[in-house]
């Protein structure tokens, strides 16, 4: 559907206003982090370049000790965290003790040469370190979700996906930063501060799982746990050049997170794996899904040559959303060319007009009442943490004077919420229903859709305040309940990560995981940020 002349004019005006507002805001905004000329130190320990499943194998075979692996990651985090501010609380001492216990177990089980297969079956991630988004409960770690009033909140239990990873032998190193109450695409809060992108410290790592994206992209972790209700796994994965997977809803437990989902939101929220190496996505998902893993056919062999591929270059031109960066469109086109050359398939390029209303669909469904008729908990109530509801106008005045305990993003969201209708319009419902029907019929059980991850490369700090609807490129697939795999595609001319979303039919997660392995081989996967210099 072509844009009308008025829509083109409106888009042009809005982009001009955004540029002027951002330039003005930068004069008064707090700095996002260290000067952009600073860079992360290069990775020197070869253990930091080994996928998690290979590390587990090396530990089982006593080729390396778990203590050595854990210490290597501790050293890396201590080197880079002062620059990226990704990990907000560590448990290094406990992790080393647990690693020593792993090494003793391996010695006992494999001393006679017969225990390796038993360990692989029962403890597939034995001795491998991982990190966790602070919004999840991890025993002994904070669970504030960046809310100042939850300072001192310490978890007494593990969220189910975290518990399953620990039961598989993985060792948590600590918890990572997120946006305030997990509802913004910049990982910034008044409790822990701003997290930086490892490829360019003056840019955002995304949100809300931005601390996970940053620590993984910087080489301070190999696997991690994130959650996603509007792109909170996929945007950080994209901005930080790593892999992330939003599973089919209901496969991985969402319990043990703050804030809790309400209204219709439990059907949109997903917990999933984030990692540097594509081969780790599937085993991580298998572990995190627990007994539900059998529903996903993760053991099925995927013949990529028998899949049907589709490419959609943009959302059709919503006036609320920025145009897609040409480098991202070019990267997606390179994927199309490789698929056609390597697999002998024909990738069909499509335009899907309903995607133009992605933000309106997402916003309407997130605010809609649940099946029991109850409205979702208001964001202003969550900000108050069971206290008196926050009054956004008053909070904005406090922010201007420097007294607010909340971020501008959170205050802005609470303000917008005041005017959000509680019932979706019939037009938006029709757009959602037709989009759902069209995509499910298009994808079936063997279709993969290529779609941009975001209109921009990793934005500069605070810039999303002026382009707040750009997350709709990811958020729409939460509403549709489709699994999505985020894959890196090399670097831009500025040295920033490129990427693409792979969208599949429900319960067809294994297709995206197999494609991730293929794209890693074709485009190189994750790159060490220290080696990612801008090029012409």
C-alpha positions as CSV (number, residue, x, y, z in Angstrom):
1,X,0.0,0.0,0.0
2,X,1.6,3.2,-1.1
3,X,2.0,6.2,1.2
4,X,-0.3,9.1,0.5
5,X,1.2,12.5,-0.1
6,X,0.0,13.7,3.3
7,X,1.6,10.7,5.0
8,X,4.9,11.3,3.2
9,X,4.8,15.0,4.3
10,X,3.9,14.1,7.9
11,X,6.8,11.6,8.1
12,X,9.2,14.2,6.8
13,X,8.0,16.8,9.3
14,X,8.1,14.3,12.2
15,X,11.7,13.2,11.3
16,X,12.8,16.9,11.2
17,X,11.2,17.6,14.6
18,X,12.8,14.5,16.1
19,X,16.3,15.6,14.9
20,X,15.8,19.1,16.4
21,X,14.4,17.8,19.7
22,X,17.2,15.3,20.0
23,X,19.9,17.9,19.4
24,X,18.3,20.2,22.0
25,X,17.9,17.3,24.5
26,X,21.6,16.4,24.2
27,X,22.5,19.8,25.6
28,X,20.9,18.9,28.9
29,X,20.7,15.1,29.0
30,X,23.0,13.1,31.3
31,X,25.9,11.5,29.5
32,X,25.2,7.9,28.4
33,X,28.7,6.6,29.4
34,X,32.4,6.9,28.6
35,X,33.6,8.9,25.6
36,X,32.9,7.1,22.3
37,X,36.6,7.1,21.5
38,X,37.2,4.5,24.2
39,X,37.0,0.9,23.2
40,X,36.8,-2.5,24.9
41,X,40.1,-4.4,25.2
42,X,40.5,-7.3,22.8
43,X,39.8,-10.8,23.9
44,X,43.0,-12.6,24.6
45,X,41.9,-15.8,26.4
46,X,41.0,-18.4,23.8
47,X,38.4,-20.0,26.2
48,X,36.3,-16.9,25.7
49,X,35.9,-17.8,22.0
50,X,34.5,-21.3,22.6
51,X,30.7,-22.0,22.3
52,X,29.0,-23.1,25.5
53,X,28.3,-26.7,24.3
54,X,31.9,-27.2,23.3
55,X,33.1,-25.8,26.7
56,X,30.9,-28.3,28.4
57,X,32.4,-31.1,26.3
58,X,35.9,-29.9,27.1
59,X,35.1,-29.8,30.8
60,X,33.6,-33.4,30.8
61,X,36.7,-34.6,29.0
62,X,39.0,-32.8,31.5
63,X,40.6,-30.8,28.6
64,X,40.0,-27.7,30.7
65,X,38.6,-27.2,34.2
66,X,35.4,-25.4,35.0
67,X,37.4,-23.2,37.4
68,X,39.6,-22.1,34.5
69,X,36.5,-21.3,32.4
70,X,34.7,-19.4,35.1
71,X,37.8,-17.5,36.1
72,X,38.4,-16.5,32.4
73,X,34.9,-15.0,32.3
74,X,35.3,-13.3,35.7
75,X,38.5,-11.7,34.4
76,X,36.8,-10.5,31.2
77,X,33.9,-9.0,33.1
78,X,36.2,-7.2,35.5
79,X,38.0,-5.8,32.4
80,X,35.0,-4.6,30.5
81,X,32.2,-3.9,33.0
82,X,33.7,-0.5,34.1
83,X,33.2,0.5,30.5
84,X,29.8,-1.0,29.7
85,X,28.0,-1.2,33.1
86,X,26.2,-4.4,32.1
87,X,26.6,-6.6,35.2
88,X,25.0,-5.0,38.2
89,X,25.7,-7.7,40.8
90,X,28.1,-10.6,40.7
91,X,28.4,-13.8,42.5
92,X,32.0,-14.6,41.5
93,X,33.1,-16.2,44.8
94,X,30.2,-18.6,44.8
95,X,30.6,-19.3,41.1
96,X,34.3,-20.3,41.6
97,X,33.2,-22.6,44.5
98,X,30.6,-24.2,42.3
99,X,33.1,-24.6,39.5
100,X,35.5,-26.4,41.9
101,X,32.6,-28.8,42.8
102,X,32.0,-29.5,39.1
103,X,35.7,-30.4,38.6
104,X,35.6,-32.8,41.5
105,X,32.4,-34.4,40.1
106,X,34.0,-34.8,36.7
107,X,37.1,-36.4,38.2
108,X,34.9,-38.8,40.1
109,X,32.6,-39.7,37.2
110,X,35.1,-39.9,34.4
111,X,38.2,-41.2,36.3
112,X,37.4,-44.6,35.0
113,X,36.6,-43.4,31.5
114,X,32.9,-44.4,31.5
115,X,31.2,-41.3,32.9
116,X,31.3,-38.7,30.1
117,X,28.2,-39.8,28.3
118,X,26.3,-40.0,31.6
119,X,27.3,-36.5,32.4
120,X,26.4,-35.2,28.9
121,X,22.9,-36.7,29.2
122,X,22.2,-35.5,32.8
123,X,24.2,-32.3,32.8
124,X,24.6,-31.0,29.3
125,X,25.9,-27.5,30.4
126,X,28.1,-28.8,33.2
127,X,30.5,-26.2,34.4
128,X,29.6,-23.5,31.8
129,X,29.0,-20.0,33.2
130,X,26.0,-17.9,32.3
131,X,24.4,-14.6,33.1
132,X,20.8,-13.6,34.0
133,X,18.7,-10.5,33.4
134,X,18.1,-8.8,36.8
135,X,14.3,-8.9,36.2
136,X,14.5,-12.7,36.9
137,X,14.9,-14.2,40.3
138,X,18.3,-15.7,41.0
139,X,18.8,-16.9,44.5
140,X,20.8,-14.4,46.5
141,X,20.8,-11.8,43.8
142,X,18.8,-8.5,43.6
143,X,15.5,-8.5,41.7
144,X,14.7,-4.8,41.5
145,X,14.1,-4.4,37.8
146,X,15.8,-1.0,38.1
147,X,13.2,0.4,40.5
148,X,14.7,2.5,43.3
149,X,11.9,1.5,45.7
150,X,12.9,-2.2,45.2
151,X,16.5,-1.5,46.2
152,X,17.5,-4.3,48.6
153,X,15.0,-6.8,47.2
154,X,16.9,-10.1,47.2
155,X,15.7,-13.3,45.5
156,X,15.1,-16.3,47.7
157,X,14.4,-18.7,44.8
158,X,15.3,-19.2,41.2
159,X,13.0,-18.5,38.3
160,X,12.1,-21.8,36.6
161,X,14.3,-21.2,33.4
162,X,17.2,-20.2,35.6
163,X,16.6,-23.3,37.8
164,X,16.6,-25.5,34.8
165,X,19.9,-24.1,33.5
166,X,21.5,-24.6,36.9
167,X,20.1,-28.1,37.1
168,X,21.7,-28.8,33.7
169,X,25.1,-27.9,35.3
170,X,25.5,-24.2,34.3
171,X,26.9,-21.8,36.8
172,X,25.4,-18.2,37.2
173,X,28.0,-15.4,37.3
174,X,25.5,-12.6,38.3
175,X,22.7,-10.5,37.1
176,X,22.6,-7.8,34.4
177,X,21.0,-4.4,33.9
178,X,17.6,-3.7,32.2
179,X,15.3,-0.8,31.6
180,X,13.1,0.4,34.4
181,X,10.4,-2.1,34.8
182,X,11.4,-3.8,31.5
183,X,9.3,-1.5,29.3
184,X,11.8,0.5,27.3
185,X,14.4,-0.2,24.6
186,X,17.3,1.5,26.5
187,X,18.7,-0.2,29.6
188,X,18.8,2.8,31.9
189,X,17.4,3.2,35.4
190,X,18.0,5.4,38.4
191,X,19.3,2.4,40.5
192,X,22.1,1.1,38.3
193,X,22.5,3.8,35.7
194,X,23.1,3.5,31.9
195,X,24.4,0.4,30.1
196,X,26.6,1.0,27.1
197,X,26.9,-0.9,23.8
198,X,30.3,-2.8,23.6
199,X,30.7,-1.8,19.9
200,X,30.3,1.9,20.6
201,X,30.0,3.1,24.2
202,X,28.0,6.2,23.3
203,X,25.2,4.0,21.9
204,X,22.5,1.9,23.5
205,X,22.6,-1.9,23.9
206,X,18.9,-2.1,23.6
207,X,16.3,-3.1,26.1
208,X,14.9,-4.4,28.2
209,X,17.5,-7.3,28.2
210,X,20.2,-4.8,27.3
211,X,22.6,-5.8,30.1
212,X,22.5,-9.3,28.8
213,X,23.1,-8.2,25.2
214,X,26.0,-5.9,26.3
215,X,27.8,-8.5,28.5
216,X,27.4,-11.2,25.8
217,X,28.4,-8.9,22.9
218,X,31.4,-7.7,24.9
219,X,32.6,-11.3,25.5
220,X,31.8,-11.3,29.2
221,X,29.4,-14.2,28.9
222,X,28.7,-17.0,26.5
223,X,25.0,-17.7,27.2
224,X,22.3,-15.7,29.0
225,X,18.6,-15.5,29.9
226,X,16.4,-12.7,28.6
227,X,12.7,-12.0,28.2
228,X,10.7,-10.4,25.5
229,X,7.3,-8.7,25.3
230,X,8.0,-6.2,22.6
231,X,11.5,-7.1,21.3
232,X,13.4,-7.2,24.6
233,X,15.5,-10.2,23.5
234,X,15.7,-9.4,19.8
235,X,16.6,-5.7,20.0
236,X,19.6,-6.2,22.4
237,X,20.7,-9.2,20.4
238,X,20.6,-7.1,17.2
239,X,22.3,-4.0,18.7
240,X,25.1,-6.2,20.3
241,X,25.8,-8.5,17.4
242,X,24.6,-11.8,19.1
243,X,21.9,-14.4,18.7
244,X,18.6,-14.3,20.5
245,X,15.4,-16.4,20.2
246,X,11.9,-15.4,21.2
247,X,10.2,-18.8,21.5
248,X,6.6,-19.8,20.7
249,X,4.6,-18.4,23.7
250,X,3.9,-20.9,26.5
251,X,6.9,-23.1,25.9
252,X,9.3,-21.5,28.4
253,X,8.0,-20.5,31.8
254,X,7.7,-16.8,32.5
255,X,7.4,-17.3,36.2
256,X,9.9,-15.6,38.5
257,X,10.0,-12.2,36.7
258,X,9.1,-8.8,37.9
259,X,6.9,-7.1,36.9
260,X,4.3,-9.7,36.4
261,X,2.4,-9.8,33.1
262,X,-1.4,-9.0,33.4
263,X,-4.4,-8.6,31.2
264,X,-3.6,-10.3,27.8
265,X,0.1,-9.7,28.3
266,X,1.0,-13.3,29.6
267,X,0.2,-14.5,26.0
268,X,2.7,-12.0,24.6
269,X,5.6,-12.3,27.0
270,X,8.3,-14.9,26.2
271,X,11.5,-16.0,28.0
272,X,14.3,-17.2,25.8
273,X,18.0,-17.8,25.2
274,X,20.6,-15.2,24.2
275,X,24.1,-16.3,23.2
276,X,27.2,-15.5,21.1
277,X,27.2,-18.7,19.1
278,X,24.3,-20.1,17.1
279,X,24.9,-23.7,18.0
280,X,24.1,-22.9,21.6
281,X,20.5,-21.7,20.9
282,X,18.9,-25.1,20.5
283,X,20.4,-26.8,23.5
284,X,19.7,-23.8,25.6
285,X,16.0,-23.7,24.5
286,X,15.7,-27.4,25.1
287,X,16.9,-27.0,28.7
288,X,14.9,-23.8,29.4
289,X,11.7,-25.4,28.1
290,X,11.9,-28.4,30.4
291,X,9.1,-30.9,29.7
292,X,7.7,-28.6,27.0
293,X,10.7,-29.1,24.8
294,X,9.0,-32.2,23.3
295,X,6.4,-29.9,21.8
296,X,9.0,-28.1,19.5
297,X,10.4,-31.0,17.5
298,X,13.9,-29.8,18.4
299,X,15.4,-33.2,17.5
300,X,14.1,-33.0,13.9
301,X,16.6,-32.6,11.1
302,X,15.9,-29.4,9.1
303,X,16.6,-29.5,5.3
304,X,17.0,-25.9,4.5
305,X,16.6,-26.6,0.8
306,X,13.0,-27.7,1.4
307,X,11.9,-24.5,3.2
308,X,10.0,-21.7,1.7
309,X,11.5,-18.2,2.2
310,X,10.0,-14.8,2.1
311,X,11.5,-11.3,2.5
312,X,9.7,-8.2,3.6
313,X,12.0,-5.1,3.5
314,X,10.0,-2.7,5.7
315,X,6.6,-2.2,7.4
316,X,5.0,-0.3,4.5
317,X,5.8,3.2,5.7
318,X,4.1,4.0,9.0
319,X,4.3,7.7,9.6
320,X,5.1,7.0,13.3
321,X,8.1,4.8,12.5
322,X,11.5,5.7,11.1
323,X,12.5,4.4,7.6
324,X,14.7,1.4,7.6
325,X,18.5,2.1,7.3
326,X,19.7,1.3,3.8
327,X,22.5,-0.8,5.3
328,X,20.0,-3.1,6.9
329,X,18.0,-3.5,3.7
330,X,21.2,-4.3,1.9
331,X,22.2,-6.8,4.5
332,X,18.8,-8.5,4.2
333,X,19.2,-8.6,0.4
334,X,22.6,-10.2,0.9
335,X,20.9,-13.0,2.9
336,X,18.4,-13.4,0.0
337,X,21.2,-13.7,-2.5
338,X,23.1,-16.3,-0.4
339,X,20.0,-18.4,0.2
340,X,19.2,-18.5,-3.5
341,X,22.9,-19.2,-4.5
342,X,23.6,-21.8,-1.8
343,X,20.3,-23.6,-1.4
344,X,18.8,-23.2,-4.9
345,X,15.6,-21.7,-3.5
346,X,13.6,-18.8,-4.7
347,X,13.0,-16.1,-2.0
348,X,9.7,-14.3,-2.6
349,X,9.7,-10.6,-1.7
350,X,6.5,-9.4,-0.2
351,X,4.7,-6.3,1.0
352,X,2.3,-6.9,3.9
353,X,0.1,-3.8,4.3
354,X,-1.1,-4.6,7.8
355,X,2.4,-4.2,9.2
356,X,2.0,-0.5,8.8
357,X,-0.2,-0.6,11.9
358,X,2.2,-2.7,14.0
359,X,2.6,-0.2,16.8
360,X,-1.2,0.5,17.1
361,X,-1.8,-3.2,17.2
362,X,0.8,-3.8,19.9
363,X,-0.3,-0.9,22.0
364,X,-4.0,-1.8,21.8
365,X,-3.5,-5.4,22.7
366,X,-1.1,-4.7,25.5
367,X,-3.7,-2.4,27.1
368,X,-6.7,-4.7,26.5
369,X,-8.4,-6.6,29.4
370,X,-7.7,-10.2,29.9
371,X,-10.1,-13.1,29.3
372,X,-11.4,-12.5,32.8
373,X,-12.3,-8.9,31.9
374,X,-9.6,-7.4,34.2
375,X,-7.5,-4.7,32.8
376,X,-3.7,-5.0,33.0
377,X,-1.9,-3.4,36.0
378,X,-1.2,0.2,35.2
379,X,2.4,1.1,34.6
380,X,2.0,4.0,37.1
381,X,1.0,1.5,39.7
382,X,4.1,-0.7,39.0
383,X,6.3,2.4,39.3
384,X,4.9,2.9,42.8
385,X,5.7,-0.6,43.8
386,X,2.5,-1.1,45.8
387,X,2.6,2.4,47.1
388,X,0.5,5.4,46.0
389,X,0.2,5.5,42.2
390,X,2.7,7.8,40.5
391,X,1.3,11.0,39.1
392,X,3.2,11.5,35.8
393,X,2.8,15.2,35.6
394,X,4.2,15.7,39.1
395,X,6.9,13.2,38.4
396,X,7.9,15.0,35.3
397,X,8.3,18.3,37.2
398,X,10.5,16.4,39.8
399,X,12.6,15.0,36.9
400,X,13.2,18.5,35.5
401,X,14.4,19.6,38.9
402,X,16.5,16.4,39.3
403,X,14.5,14.9,42.1
404,X,12.7,12.1,40.5
405,X,13.6,8.4,41.2
406,X,12.4,7.4,37.7
407,X,13.7,7.8,34.2
408,X,12.2,10.0,31.6
409,X,11.2,6.9,29.6
410,X,9.2,5.5,32.5
411,X,7.5,8.8,33.2
412,X,6.7,9.2,29.5
413,X,5.1,5.8,29.3
414,X,3.0,6.5,32.4
415,X,1.9,9.7,30.8
416,X,0.9,8.1,27.5
417,X,-0.9,5.4,29.5
418,X,-3.3,8.0,30.8
419,X,-4.7,8.5,27.3
420,X,-4.6,4.8,26.1
421,X,-8.0,3.4,25.4
422,X,-8.8,0.1,27.2
423,X,-10.6,-1.4,24.2
424,X,-9.0,-1.8,20.8
425,X,-10.8,-0.2,17.9
426,X,-12.6,-2.4,15.4
427,X,-10.2,-1.3,12.7
428,X,-7.1,-2.3,14.7
429,X,-8.7,-5.6,15.6
430,X,-9.5,-6.3,12.0
431,X,-5.9,-5.4,11.0
432,X,-4.5,-7.8,13.7
433,X,-6.9,-10.6,12.8
434,X,-6.1,-10.4,9.0
435,X,-2.4,-10.1,9.7
436,X,-2.5,-13.1,12.0
437,X,-4.4,-15.2,9.4
438,X,-2.3,-14.1,6.5
439,X,1.1,-14.9,8.2
440,X,0.0,-18.2,9.6
441,X,-1.2,-19.3,6.2
442,X,1.9,-17.9,4.5
443,X,4.4,-19.6,6.9
444,X,2.6,-22.9,7.6
445,X,5.1,-25.5,8.9
446,X,7.9,-24.8,6.4
447,X,8.1,-21.0,5.9
448,X,10.7,-18.5,7.1
449,X,10.1,-14.8,6.8
450,X,13.0,-12.3,6.7
451,X,12.2,-8.9,8.3
452,X,14.3,-6.0,9.6
453,X,15.2,-6.1,13.3
454,X,14.8,-2.4,13.8
455,X,14.7,0.7,11.6
456,X,18.1,2.0,13.0
457,X,21.5,0.6,13.8
458,X,22.2,0.9,17.5
459,X,21.0,4.4,18.4
460,X,22.9,6.9,20.5
461,X,22.0,7.2,24.1
462,X,18.6,8.8,24.7
463,X,17.7,8.9,21.0
464,X,14.8,6.4,21.4
465,X,12.9,9.0,23.4
466,X,12.3,10.7,20.1
467,X,11.6,7.6,18.1
468,X,9.5,5.7,20.6
469,X,7.6,3.6,18.1
470,X,10.5,2.0,16.3
471,X,10.3,-1.1,18.5
472,X,7.1,-2.1,16.5
473,X,9.4,-4.0,14.1
474,X,9.8,-6.6,16.9
475,X,6.7,-6.0,19.0
476,X,4.2,-7.1,16.4
477,X,5.4,-10.7,16.5
478,X,4.7,-10.9,20.3
479,X,1.1,-10.0,19.6
480,X,0.9,-12.6,16.8
481,X,2.5,-15.3,19.0
482,X,5.1,-16.3,16.4
483,X,8.6,-17.6,17.2
484,X,11.4,-15.3,16.0
485,X,15.2,-15.8,15.8
486,X,17.5,-12.8,15.7
487,X,20.7,-13.3,13.8
488,X,23.8,-11.0,13.3
489,X,24.9,-10.3,9.8
490,X,28.3,-8.7,10.1
491,X,29.1,-5.0,10.7
492,X,28.0,-1.7,9.2
493,X,30.4,0.9,7.8
494,X,30.4,2.5,11.3
495,X,31.4,-0.8,12.8
496,X,28.0,-1.4,14.3
497,X,26.2,-4.8,14.2
498,X,23.8,-5.6,11.3
499,X,21.1,-8.2,11.7
500,X,17.8,-9.7,10.6
501,X,14.8,-11.4,12.2
502,X,13.7,-14.8,11.1
503,X,9.9,-15.4,11.7
504,X,8.4,-18.9,11.7
505,X,5.0,-20.4,12.2
506,X,3.9,-21.4,15.7
507,X,5.9,-24.3,17.2
508,X,8.3,-24.2,14.3
509,X,11.1,-22.7,16.4
510,X,13.6,-25.4,15.1
511,X,13.5,-23.8,11.6
512,X,14.9,-20.5,12.9
513,X,17.5,-22.2,15.1
514,X,18.8,-24.2,12.1
515,X,18.8,-21.1,10.0
516,X,20.8,-19.3,12.6
517,X,23.6,-21.9,12.3
518,X,23.5,-21.4,8.5
519,X,23.7,-17.6,8.7
520,X,26.5,-17.8,11.3
521,X,28.6,-19.8,8.8
522,X,27.6,-17.6,5.9
523,X,28.2,-14.2,7.6
524,X,30.6,-14.8,10.4
525,X,28.3,-14.5,13.4
526,X,29.4,-12.5,16.4
527,X,32.6,-10.3,16.2
528,X,34.9,-9.2,18.9
529,X,34.0,-5.5,19.4
530,X,37.8,-4.7,19.8
531,X,38.3,-5.9,16.2
532,X,35.2,-4.1,14.9
533,X,36.6,-0.9,13.5
534,X,34.6,1.3,11.1
535,X,35.4,0.7,7.4
536,X,34.6,2.5,4.2
